[in-house]
């Protein structure tokens, strides 16, 4: 039978070097890495990462908000909010956890480990936030904020996804040029009634329309807006 690797068998110094943090109280780091399935005692949830995750979620939000506020001094509240939502969403936290190689250090019950828990985005995202909460408790907000900035700064400067939907971007682009709000017109429909494919034209007064298609009118309108913006060299994301 293969030996079960436990947290104390692993080199937590390696993880600390990855995080750029040296814990004064490593018990906090161990707790942050402990899934409820591996917790012991009468109140297992109190001996897992869950309370630290609750704290870390709030610390992460404040740290990212501060980073955004300093980095984009001309950005309005709406843009800052969109950037914040993108950076602190579960998928982003799971990506950071993967960068930190947290799966290697997780303490899981045998059932959770056998079901692939070390690679589950939901668990990785929670552990990521728990780590941030642990850093905050161990060394304060400055250390936690620095840890967040090291992990999130590149994501902040190069977001994976457009921060606004194409229809919103097209409307703002038109308004900035003194043009009326774009309109969307259905120009075709194909496919069976239960699964139609819509063709929509995005029209801005005085300019050639652009078209797009999709399985719903909403998706087709977004595709048409993207086509319009790409033609005008406004939309560059793939």
N, C-alpha and C positions, 0 to 999 in steps of 0.2 A: 504493500500500500504506500502510495506517495505521501511524503511528509507534508503536513499543512504548514504553509509559511505564515507566520504571524508578524504583526507590526514590529515587535521588538527584534525579530530576526533580520529585519531590513535596515539598511543604512539610511536613517532619517536625515543624516547630514547631507546626503545627496539631494534630498528634496529641499532642504533648507537652502542649499546652494542654488538650486533652480529658482526658488522663490526670491532669493536675495535677502533672506531673513534668517537670523539665528535666534531661536526661541530661548528665553530664560526659563520658561516652564514648558518642557516638552510634552507634559501630560495634556496640555491644551491641543497641541498638534495631533497627538494620538486620538483624542476625543473627536477632533474634526474629521478624522479618517475612519471612524467607526460607524458602520451602518447599523440600523436597528436590528437587523437579522443576526448580528454578532454581539450585541450588547448583552450584558449579564445583570442580574439583580431583579428586585421586585418591580422597579419602575424602569423598564428597559429604555424607554424613549428619553429618559433623563441621562442615560449613559450612552447615548448615540450622538451623532452630529446635529440633531434636529434643532436644539436651542441655538447652537452656534450658527446654523444656517439662517435662522430667523434674524439674528443680529447682523450677520455678514451681508444679508440682502440689503439692509438699511445702510450699512457702511459703504457698500459698493455704490449704491445710488448717490450718496453724498459725495463720494470720491470722484465718480465720473462726472457728476454735475459741476463740481469745482473745476475739474480738468477742462470741461467744455467751456465753462464761463471764462476761463483764462485764455484758452486757445482761440476762441472765436469772439473777439470783443465787439464785432459788428453784427453778430447774429441776433435775431429777434427771438422772443420767447418760444414761438412756434417751432422754429428750426431747432433750437436747443432741445425742446421736448422730443422732437422726432429723432434727433441724434441719440438722446439718452435712451429712448425706448429700444432703438436698434442695438445699442451696446450692452444693455443689461438683460436682454431677453434670454430665455433658457438656452437657446442654441449657441449664443455667444459665450455664455458661461461654460457650456460643455466643451467648446473649442479651446478655451483657455485651460480647462482641466486636462484636456488631451495634450496641449503644449507642455503642461507641467508634469505629464506622465503620471497623473494621480491614480490611474487604474492599478498601477503596479503596487501602490502603497495601501490600497483600501483594505479595511478589515471587514470581511463579509462572512455571513453564515454559509454553511456548506451548500444549502439549497440555492441561495442567491448567487454564489460563486459559480455553481454548475450551470445555472441558467444564463450565464454571460453578464453578470452584474457589473463586471469591471469595464464593460464597454457600453453600458446603457447611458444614453444622454441624460436622462432624468436624474440618475444617481450622480453622475459626474458633475452636472450643474449644481446640484445641492452641495456636494462636497467642496466644490470651488468656493461657493459662498461661505461655507463653514470655515474653510481655511482663512478667508478674509476676516471673519469674525474672530477667529483665534488670534490672528496677528494683532487685531485691534485690542483685544483683552490683554495680550502679552506685552505689547510695546506702544499702544496708543494710536491715535488717528493718523499722525504724521507717517508712522511706519506702514500702516495699512494703506494709506493713500499712495505712498511711494510704490508699494507692491502692486497696487491696482494700475498705477500709471505705467509701470514697466510692462505689464501684460496687455494693457488695453490701448496704449498710445498709438501703435501702428494701425490697429483696427479703427480708431477714431479718425485718423488721417486718411485712411483708405477703406471706407465702408464697403462691405461685401455686396450690399443691395442698394438700389436707389432709395434715398431718404424720403422721397415724395412720389406719389403715384403720377403717372404720365398725364392724366387729365388735369390734375392740379398744376403741374408744371406748365402745360400748354396754356391754361387759363391765365396764369401769372405772366407768362411770356407775352401773350396777346395784350393784356391790360397794361403792361409796361410800355407798350408801343402805341397806346391810345386806340387799340382796336376793340371791337365788340367781343363779348364772350363767345368762344367757339361753340358751334352747334354740331350735333351728331345725327346723321341721317342714314337710315337703313337703305342699302342699295341692292341687297340680294339676300336670299335664304335658300339653303339646299339641305339635303339629307332628309331622313324620315321625321315624322311629327314628334316622335318621342326623343329624338336626338338631333335637333336641327343645328345647322352651322350658319351663323349670321355674318353678313358682310356689312360693314359700317364705314361711312365716309366722315372724316373730321374736316370741318369747313371753318375757315377764318376769312372774314370779309377781305376781298382784294387779293387773296392768295389762292393758289391751286390747292384743291382738297387732297387729302391722303387717305388711303383706305386700309382697313385691317379686318381680320376675321376671327371668330371664336365661337365656342359652344354656347355662349350666352351673349346677350346684347352688351352686358357690362364688360365682359372680356374682349369683345370685338371693339368696343369704344376705346378701351385701353390700348389695344393693338394699333388702332387708327391714330391715336394720339402719339404713340411711340414713333410710328412711321412718319408722321408730320414733323416731330421734333428732330428725328434723325436727318431728315431731308434738309432741315434748316440748321443742322450742325449744332443743335442744342443738347440733344440726348446722345451721350457717348457710351453708356453702359451696354454691355452685351446682354 
